[in-house]
Amino acid sequence: MADYIINVAEIEEYQMLNDRQSLDGIFRRAQSAVVGGEVVALVRNNPNGQSYRFNEISTLEDLNEYKKNVYKYVKED
């Protein structure tokens, strides 16, 4: 099983753009991964371009908590 990777810089960009549709898609895929027994990995890129994993999500409860934290910075339409 491969991990589902979420690039946090991408999440932050969608937050700034208030792009709920893109965020919804990411979280739908992440939820499917967790339900399927996969791990969701949160990664960042170093200035040299290498990515590093700084957190893993393996439960729906943890994913929903992360999702709630992300959406609190997105304005309602």
C-alpha positions in Angstrom: 0.0 0.0 0.0 1.3 3.4 -0.9 0.8 6.4 1.4 -1.3 9.3 0.2 0.9 12.4 0.2 -0.4 15.9 1.0 2.0 18.7 0.2 1.3 21.3 2.9 2.5 24.1 0.7 -0.3 23.2 -1.7 -2.8 23.3 1.1 -1.6 26.7 2.2 -1.9 28.0 -1.4 -5.5 26.8 -1.7 -6.3 28.4 1.7 -5.0 31.8 0.4 -7.0 31.4 -2.8 -10.1 30.2 -0.8 -10.2 27.3 -3.2 -12.6 25.0 -1.3 -13.2 22.8 -4.4 -9.5 21.8 -4.5 -9.3 21.3 -0.7 -12.4 19.2 -0.8 -10.9 16.9 -3.4 -7.7 16.5 -1.4 -9.6 15.6 1.7 -11.9 13.2 -0.2 -8.9 11.3 -1.5 -7.2 11.4 2.0 -10.4 10.0 3.6 -10.5 7.2 1.1 -6.9 6.4 1.8 -7.4 6.2 5.6 -10.6 4.1 5.2 -8.6 1.8 2.9 -5.9 1.4 5.6 -3.3 3.7 4.1 -1.5 6.5 5.9 -1.8 10.1 4.9 1.6 11.7 5.0 2.0 15.5 5.4 5.2 16.7 3.7 7.0 20.0 3.2 9.8 20.9 0.7 13.1 22.2 1.9 14.7 25.2 0.2 16.9 22.7 -1.7 13.8 21.0 -3.2 13.9 17.9 -1.1 10.6 16.9 0.6 10.4 15.7 4.1 7.6 14.0 6.0 6.7 15.8 9.2 3.5 14.1 10.2 1.3 11.1 9.4 -2.4 10.7 9.8 -3.8 7.2 10.1 -7.3 7.7 11.7 -10.4 9.5 10.5 -10.5 11.4 13.8 -7.0 12.8 13.2 -7.9 13.6 9.5 -11.0 15.4 10.5 -9.1 17.4 13.1 -6.5 18.4 10.5 -9.3 19.2 8.0 -11.1 21.4 10.6 -7.8 23.3 11.2 -7.3 23.8 7.5 -10.8 25.1 6.8 -10.8 27.6 9.6 -8.5 29.7 7.4 -10.8 29.5 4.4 -13.4 32.2 4.0 -17.0 31.2 3.3 -18.4 32.1 -0.1 
